[in-house]
Amino acid sequence: MPTDDPQPLGDILDDVLQRLNVGGKIDEARVVEAWAMLVGPQINNVTESVWMKGPRLFVKIRSAAWRQELHLQRQQWRNRLNEELGQELIQEVVFR
């Protein structure tokens, strides 16, 4: 029910995003952006692509050695990304 009372802009934007059903896509874009920012240039240079499918983050790595190293650290990457995002958007990181 609409109201004439002032509302915080963040609440209004959240409502609009829910109605348009684009909140998930925005979260996915935030995750991809956070990956690029957190890993730095060395890992970005071997990263071919990054995408979300549900709560899983997929990262395609060009180097088998880097893929193995990152795979061993996948829980730490998940934790760092979720901390950076301020919410639990990623349940699992998969390196390919």
C-alpha positions in Angstrom: 0.0 0.0 0.0 1.6 3.3 -1.1 2.3 5.9 1.6 3.1 9.6 1.5 5.5 9.3 4.4 9.2 9.8 3.6 11.1 6.6 3.1 14.9 5.9 2.9 16.1 5.9 -0.7 17.8 2.5 -0.1 14.5 1.0 0.9 12.8 2.4 -2.2 15.6 1.1 -4.5 15.5 -2.4 -2.9 11.8 -2.5 -3.5 12.2 -1.5 -7.1 15.0 -4.0 -7.7 12.8 -6.8 -6.2 9.8 -5.8 -8.4 12.0 -5.8 -11.5 13.6 -9.1 -10.5 17.1 -7.8 -11.1 18.6 -8.0 -7.6 20.3 -11.3 -8.3 22.0 -10.0 -11.5 23.3 -7.0 -9.6 24.7 -9.3 -6.8 26.4 -11.4 -9.5 28.0 -8.3 -11.0 29.2 -7.3 -7.6 30.8 -10.7 -7.0 32.6 -10.6 -10.4 33.9 -7.1 -9.6 35.0 -8.1 -6.1 36.9 -11.0 -7.5 38.9 -8.8 -9.9 39.6 -6.3 -7.1 40.6 -8.8 -4.4 42.9 -11.1 -6.4 45.1 -8.5 -7.9 46.9 -8.2 -11.2 48.9 -11.5 -11.1 45.9 -13.7 -10.7 43.8 -11.4 -13.0 46.3 -12.1 -15.7 45.6 -15.8 -15.6 41.9 -15.5 -15.1 40.0 -16.1 -18.3 36.4 -15.6 -17.1 34.3 -15.3 -13.9 30.6 -16.0 -13.6 28.0 -17.0 -11.0 25.5 -19.8 -11.3 23.2 -19.7 -8.3 25.4 -19.5 -5.1 28.5 -20.9 -6.9 31.2 -18.7 -8.3 33.0 -20.2 -11.3 36.5 -19.0 -12.2 38.2 -20.2 -15.4 42.0 -20.1 -15.0 44.4 -20.4 -18.0 47.2 -22.0 -15.9 47.0 -25.5 -14.4 49.5 -24.6 -11.7 47.5 -21.5 -10.7 44.2 -23.4 -10.9 45.6 -26.0 -8.5 46.9 -23.4 -6.1 43.7 -21.4 -6.1 41.6 -24.6 -5.7 43.5 -25.4 -2.5 42.6 -21.9 -1.2 39.0 -21.9 -2.3 37.5 -21.7 1.2 39.7 -18.7 2.0 38.6 -17.0 -1.3 35.0 -17.7 -0.6 35.3 -16.1 2.9 37.3 -13.1 1.7 34.7 -12.4 -1.1 31.7 -12.8 1.2 33.4 -10.5 3.7 34.1 -7.9 1.0 30.5 -8.1 -0.2 29.1 -7.8 3.3 26.9 -10.8 2.9 27.0 -14.5 2.1 26.4 -14.5 -1.7 28.9 -17.3 -2.4 28.6 -20.8 -1.0 31.3 -22.4 -3.2 34.1 -21.3 -5.5 34.9 -23.6 -8.4 38.1 -23.2 -10.4 38.2 -24.6 -14.0 
